[in-house]
């Protein structure tokens, strides 16, 4: 059984490395050392799923593009991004450290922008049709549609903390004794269990009315347009036509985070773009996104990206 993406790796310039001890020898390791990228790609492949590791240094900005065909065996990939600086372009979504990123292998072209001067390190699971359509649907009475919805729902979700623990276990595992393959099956099933648990727990929450959905979208749009200003919760309540308690509860129900965190994430996403693409000083960036205190800005930047602003700026200038 050939790994579905080996030709893609070869096309990018990766070469197979025999007897590599960097990762588990149950899998296969490819390496690359080119002008724009230097590092490794590892995978462990079965007829139900694959596990992969991306571990490389991106030397200059590059767009990775891959056309997923309609006859692909992989339904979706769920990845934990330990270190990442870039954006998914189709559909657009910024990515950052310690997040779950999900993409579906439908009949479309996947495009991803990687920023130069930064490492990219992720561990992912490729869920195959046989696993979702036959094994799971047949043994647990969960429809493929529900499984796909659960995977989509896990994209950039709070389960990242638990998935991150699984990823650390996968990275540490090097055994090649008989039966070692069971380890990966257990971890993949645990990955999916966490995904399904979150989905069905959220599904059981109070459903929002169409009016509330529209009101919350208006609040989110206002925040996105005025993120650098001091945003009054009283004014957000007026926009939503809700009381403070209802707004807090329904906003968190819809966006999986508090209003404060939503504002902070928006500011830090914009700040990251400024640091990577402008010559503004860190203090200027801090003020531009609404923080008078540079220390507070630095603290939040580290929290949401995994790096300090000074580290990002240094990498950009190197």
C-alpha positions in Angstrom: 0.0 0.0 0.0 1.6 3.3 -1.2 1.2 6.4 0.9 -1.1 8.7 -0.9 1.1 11.8 -0.6 4.5 10.3 -1.4 4.4 11.7 -5.0 3.6 15.2 -3.6 6.6 15.0 -1.3 8.9 13.9 -4.1 7.6 16.7 -6.2 8.5 19.3 -3.5 12.0 17.9 -3.3 11.8 15.5 -0.3 14.0 12.4 -0.4 13.5 9.2 1.5 15.8 8.6 4.4 16.6 5.0 5.3 17.1 3.9 8.9 16.3 7.3 10.4 16.1 7.3 14.2 14.7 10.8 14.5 11.2 9.4 14.8 9.7 6.0 15.2 11.1 3.5 12.8 7.7 2.0 12.3 7.1 4.9 10.0 8.8 6.4 7.0 10.9 9.5 7.0 11.6 11.9 4.2 14.0 14.8 4.3 14.5 18.1 2.4 17.3 20.6 2.2 16.5 23.3 -0.3 16.7 27.1 -0.6 13.3 27.7 0.8 12.9 24.7 3.3 15.0 22.4 5.4 13.6 19.6 7.5 11.7 16.3 7.7 8.3 14.7 7.0 7.4 11.4 8.7 4.4 9.2 8.3 2.9 6.0 9.6 0.3 4.6 7.1 -2.5 2.0 7.5 -5.6 1.3 5.5 -7.7 3.1 8.1 -5.6 6.1 8.9 -2.2 7.8 8.7 -0.2 9.7 11.2 2.2 12.4 10.0 4.8 14.7 11.4 5.9 18.0 9.7 9.2 19.2 11.1 11.0 21.8 9.1 12.4 25.3 9.0 10.8 27.6 6.4 13.6 29.9 5.1 11.5 32.2 3.0 7.8 32.9 2.4 6.3 30.2 0.3 2.8 29.0 -0.8 2.3 25.2 -0.6 -0.4 24.1 -3.1 -1.9 20.6 -3.5 -4.8 19.5 -5.6 -7.0 16.9 -3.8 -8.7 14.6 -6.3 -12.2 13.2 -5.9 -10.9 9.6 -5.6 -8.7 10.4 -2.5 -8.8 7.8 0.3 -8.4 10.5 2.9 -11.6 12.3 4.1 -9.9 14.9 6.4 -6.7 15.7 8.3 -6.8 16.9 11.8 -3.5 18.5 12.8 -2.1 19.9 16.0 0.2 22.8 15.1 2.9 23.0 17.8 4.7 25.8 16.0 3.2 27.5 12.9 3.4 31.0 11.3 1.2 31.4 8.2 -2.3 31.3 6.8 -4.5 28.8 5.1 -5.6 30.5 1.9 -8.5 28.1 0.9 -10.6 29.0 2.8 -8.7 31.8 4.5 -7.8 31.1 8.1 -4.7 32.4 10.1 -2.9 29.7 12.1 -0.8 29.9 15.2 1.0 27.8 17.8 -0.9 25.1 19.8 -4.1 25.0 17.7 -6.0 22.2 16.0 -6.3 22.8 12.3 -8.6 20.6 10.2 -8.9 20.5 6.4 -11.1 18.2 4.3 -9.7 16.4 1.3 -12.5 17.3 -1.1 -12.2 17.9 -4.8 -10.4 21.3 -4.5 -6.9 22.9 -4.4 -5.5 23.4 -0.9 -3.2 26.4 -0.6 -1.2 27.3 2.5 1.1 30.3 3.0 4.1 29.6 5.2 6.1 32.6 6.5 9.9 32.5 6.0 12.2 32.6 9.0 10.1 30.4 11.2 9.9 26.7 12.0 6.8 24.7 11.2 6.1 21.7 13.5 2.9 19.7 13.5 1.5 16.2 14.1 -1.6 15.2 12.2 -4.0 12.3 11.7 -5.4 11.6 8.2 -8.8 9.9 8.6 -9.5 7.6 5.7 -12.9 6.7 4.2 -12.7 3.1 5.3 -12.2 4.3 8.9 -15.1 6.7 8.9 -17.6 5.0 6.6 -17.1 1.4 7.6 -15.3 1.0 10.9 -16.9 3.9 12.9 -20.3 3.9 11.2 -20.6 0.2 11.4 -19.4 -0.3 15.0 -20.6 2.8 16.8 -23.7 3.8 14.9 -22.3 7.3 14.2 -23.1 8.6 10.7 -20.2 9.8 8.5 -22.0 13.1 8.3 -21.8 13.6 12.0 -18.2 12.6 12.1 -17.3 15.1 9.5 -19.3 17.8 11.4 -17.4 16.9 14.6 -14.1 17.2 12.8 -15.1 20.6 11.3 -16.2 21.8 14.7 -12.9 20.9 16.3 -11.0 23.3 14.0 -9.3 25.9 16.2 -11.3 24.7 19.2 -10.6 24.3 23.0 -9.7 20.6 22.6 -6.3 21.7 21.5 -5.0 21.3 25.1 -6.0 17.6 25.3 -4.9 16.9 21.7 -1.6 18.5 22.5 -1.0 15.9 25.3 -1.7 13.1 22.8 0.8 14.6 20.4 3.5 14.7 23.0 3.0 11.0 23.6 3.1 10.3 19.8 6.4 12.2 19.5 8.0 10.4 22.4 7.0 6.9 21.2 9.9 5.0 19.5 9.2 1.4 20.3 9.4 -1.2 17.4 8.6 -4.3 19.4 5.9 -6.7 18.1 2.5 -5.1 18.6 3.9 -1.5 18.7 1.5 -0.6 15.9 -1.4 -0.9 18.4 -0.1 2.3 20.0 -0.9 4.4 17.0 -4.4 2.9 16.6 -5.1 3.7 20.3 -3.9 7.3 19.9 -5.9 7.9 16.7 -9.1 6.6 18.3 -8.4 8.8 21.4 -7.9 11.8 19.1 -11.3 11.1 17.5 -13.0 10.4 20.8 -11.9 13.9 22.1 -13.3 15.4 18.8 -16.6 13.6 19.1 -17.0 14.3 22.8 -16.7 18.0 22.3 -19.1 18.0 19.3 -21.9 16.1 21.1 -21.4 18.1 24.3 -21.8 21.3 22.3 -24.7 19.8 20.4 -26.6 19.3 23.7 -26.2 22.9 24.7 -29.0 25.4 24.4 -29.6 26.1 20.7 -29.4 29.8 19.8 -32.4 31.4 18.0 -31.9 32.9 14.5 -32.3 36.4 16.1 -29.6 35.7 18.7 -27.3 34.2 16.0 -27.6 37.4 13.9 -27.1 39.6 17.0 -23.9 37.8 17.9 -22.6 38.1 14.4 -23.2 41.8 14.6 -21.2 42.0 17.9 -18.3 40.0 16.3 -18.3 42.2 13.2 -18.2 45.4 15.4 -15.3 43.9 17.4 -13.4 43.1 14.1 -13.9 46.7 12.9 -13.0 48.4 16.2 -10.6 46.0 17.8 -8.0 48.8 18.5 -10.5 50.9 20.4 -11.7 50.6 24.0 -14.8 48.4 23.5 -17.5 48.9 26.1 -19.4 45.8 27.0 -22.4 48.0 27.7 -22.3 49.1 24.1 -22.0 45.5 22.9 -25.1 44.8 24.9 -26.9 47.5 23.0 -25.8 46.1 19.6 -27.0 42.7 20.6 -30.1 43.9 22.4 -29.2 41.6 25.3 -28.4 41.9 29.0 -24.8 41.4 30.1 -25.3 37.9 31.4 -27.1 36.6 28.3 -24.5 38.2 26.0 -21.6 36.6 27.9 -23.3 33.2 27.9 -24.5 33.2 24.3 -21.3 34.6 22.9 -19.2 31.9 24.6 -21.7 29.3 23.4 -21.3 30.4 19.8 -17.6 31.3 19.6 -16.1 28.9 22.2 -14.4 31.8 24.0 -15.2 34.9 26.0 -15.7 38.3 24.5 -12.4 39.4 26.1 -10.5 36.5 24.5 -12.1 37.2 21.2 -10.9 40.8 21.3 -7.4 39.7 22.4 -7.1 37.1 19.6 -8.2 39.7 17.0 -5.6 42.2 18.2 -2.8 39.7 18.4 -3.6 38.3 14.9 -3.4 41.8 13.5 -0.2 42.5 15.5 1.5 39.4 14.1 0.8 40.5 10.6 2.2 44.0 11.4 5.4 42.5 12.9 5.9 40.2 9.9 5.1 42.7 7.2 6.0 46.3 8.4 9.0 48.1 9.9 7.0 49.3 12.9 8.6 49.0 16.3 7.0 46.6 18.8 5.8 49.6 20.9 4.2 51.1 17.7 2.5 47.8 16.9 1.3 47.5 20.5 -0.4 50.9 20.4 -1.8 50.3 16.9 -3.8 47.3 18.1 -5.0 48.9 21.3 -2.5 48.3 24.0 -0.9 51.2 25.8 1.1 48.8 28.0 3.8 47.1 26.0 4.4 44.5 28.7 0.7 43.5 28.6 0.9 43.3 24.8 4.0 41.1 25.1 2.3 38.8 27.6 -0.7 38.3 25.4 1.3 37.9 22.3 3.3 35.1 23.9 0.1 33.5 25.2 -1.6 33.3 21.8 1.4 32.7 19.4 3.9 30.9 21.6 6.6 33.4 20.8 7.6 36.9 22.0 7.2 39.8 19.7 11.0 40.4 19.8 11.6 36.8 18.7 9.3 37.2 15.8 10.9 40.5 14.7 14.4 39.0 15.0 13.4 36.0 12.9 12.0 38.3 10.3 15.1 40.4 10.1 17.6 37.5 10.1 
